[in-house]
Amino acid sequence: MDSVTLLYEYRDRVALAVTFDYGSNHNRREAAFAKLHCERLGIEHLLIPLNFIHDYFKSSLLEGADAIPEGHYAAENMKSTVVPFRNGIMLSIACGIAESRGLKNVMIANHFGDHSIYPDCRAAFVEAMSKAMSEGTYDGVKVFAPYTGISKTDIARHGATLGIDYTETYSCYKGGAKHCGKCGTCVERKEALHDAGIDDRTEYEA
């Protein structure tokens, strides 16, 4: 939901979109929707494999659907879904691509609701990463993260004004044909759509 909303809201500024396949349960379904929206908007889309993350990192996102905890992100067990330094790695690669193509910014759709559980979504991290990228590139590539201070509900409201059909997005950490409706990101998706006043037409498992 977040990245697709960013894609549409800033479509006039997006020169290239990148999906990273790091072996998570939901990568394949997310990538299919990313491709769909980029084709619709006429934006070039790259799918970059990061198999080493699946092979060497520890996270329930990389261990199959049965390993995914159920409940709200506020629960302690949700920390198992953290993929260590995932955004740092992906932003670094995106930064190299940006400088290679003469682009000035790397966009990321992290939001305020991520901060309590994911260290690499917090404002302090984004600011530090942007500074490191700027210092480490000739062109001073920076991070553009416009949703850092807003909630997923705010993002959903943005999407509604843009006419985004959120059934053409995928969130579930278990990666099934239907959203499980019980994992942290499914619960957050339900709450955001409800609180934004959007009819939730997501297909959830019974």
N, C-alpha and C positions, 0 to 999 in steps of 0.2 A: 504493500500500500504506500509506504513512505517514498520509495525510490520512483515509483510510477508517478506519484503526485509531483515530486520534484521535476521529473522529466517533462511533464505537461506544463507546470507552472513556469519553468524556465526554458521552454523549448527553443526560444529564439537565441538563447545563449549556449545551447548544448551543441558542440561540434562532433562529439563522439561519446558513445555509451559503452561501458564495460561491465560484463558479468564475469565473476570469478567462480569457477567450478572447483570447490575445495573438498568435495566428497560428502557434503552434508546430505541428510535424508531428503531435504526439500529442494536441493539445487536444480534438479532436472525440471521440475514444474515451474520454479521461479524463472529459470532461463527461457523457457518456452514463452512465457508472458512478456518477458523483457524483449525478446525478438519480435513478438507480435506488435508491441507498442512502438518500437523503434521503426519497424517497417511502415507502420501507419503514419508516423510523423516524418518519415524520410531522413532518419538519423542513423548514421553508421553504427553498427553494433558489433563488438568483439566479445567472444567467449574465450576466456583464458584459463587453462587448467592449472590448478595448484595442488597436484596430487600429494605433494609432500606434507601438506597440512593434515590430510586424512591419515597418512602413513605414520606420522611422528607426533602429532599433537593429541592431547587428551581432552575430550569433551563428549557429552552424551549426544550432541548433534551428529557425531561421527560414528556412533555405535549402533545404529539401527533404531527403529521406531519404539521397540520395547524399553529402550534405555531412557526415553524422554519422560521427565517428570510431569505430572499433571497438577494444575492449580494456578494460583495467581503469582505474578512475578515477585510479589512481596515475600513469598515463602522462601525459606532458607535453601531448600533443595533445588531451586531454580538456578543457583550458581553453577550447577553441573552443565548448564547449556552454554556457558562461556567458552568460546574458542580463543585460547590465549593470544593476545595481541593481533587478532585477526584484522582489525581496521588499520593498525599500524603497517602491517605487511601489504595490505591491498592499496592503501594510500601511497606507499612508497613506490609500488609498481606503477600505479596510475600517474604518479608524479613524473617518473621516467618517461612514460608514454607522452605525457603532456609536453615536456620539454622537447622531446624528439619531434613533436608536431608543431612546435611554436605556440602552444596554448598556455594561457596564464593562470588558469584556475583548475583545481580538481574539486568537483562537487560531491558531497556526501549527505545522505538524508537521515542522519542520526537525529533523535529528538529527546526532549526533556524526560520522557518516561523511561528511557533507556539508562539514565545516569546511575540510578541506585544499584543496578546489578552489573552493568558492563563498564569497566573502567575506561575502555577505549571509545566510549561514546560521550564522555563528559566534556564540558566546555574547556577545562584546563588541559585535557589531552589534545583536543582539537587545536587549541591555540599554540601549544608547544609543538605539535606536529607541523602546523602551518609555518611556524618560525624555522623549524629544522629544514623543511622543504625549500623555503625561500633562501635560507643561507647556503643550501647545498646545490642550488641551480643557478646558472648564469642569468636566466630570465626572471628569477625570483618567483617561481611557481608557488601559489598559496592555496590553502583549503578554503572553499566556500561552503559553509554549513548553515544555511538559513533557518533550519528547523531546530537548532540546538536548544533554544529557549522556549519552545512551544510543545504542546502535548500531541499525542496521536489523534485525539479528538479534534484539535485545531487543524491538523493535517487533513483529516477526513472532511472537515468543513471546506478547506481550500479545494479539495478534490471535487466536492459537490458543486461549487461555483464554476469549476472548469468542465463539468459534465462527465467526469470520469465514472465509468462503470466498474465498481470494485469487484464484481464477479469475475472480471478479467485480471485479477491479481491472485496471488497465492501466499499464504502465511504459515500454514501448519508445519511445526517442527517434525512431525512424524512422517510427512511426505506421502500420505496416502492419496487415493483418487478423490476422496472427500476430506474436508477439514475434520479433524477429530473433535474439535469443539472444547477440548479439555486441557490442552497444553497451554503454557504461559502466553504464547503469541496468539493462539486462538481466543483465549479469554480476553486479552487486550483488544483484539480485533472486534469482538462482539461489543465490548464496552465503548470503544471509540465510535463505531457506527451508530450504536444506540444513542449515545450522548450527543452526537452530531445531528441527530434527527434523520438519519439515513435508513431507509428500509434495507435490512440485512438479508440479501438474497443468496448469501453464501450457502453452498451445500455442505451441511454438517452430517456426521455419522449419527445414527439414531442412538 
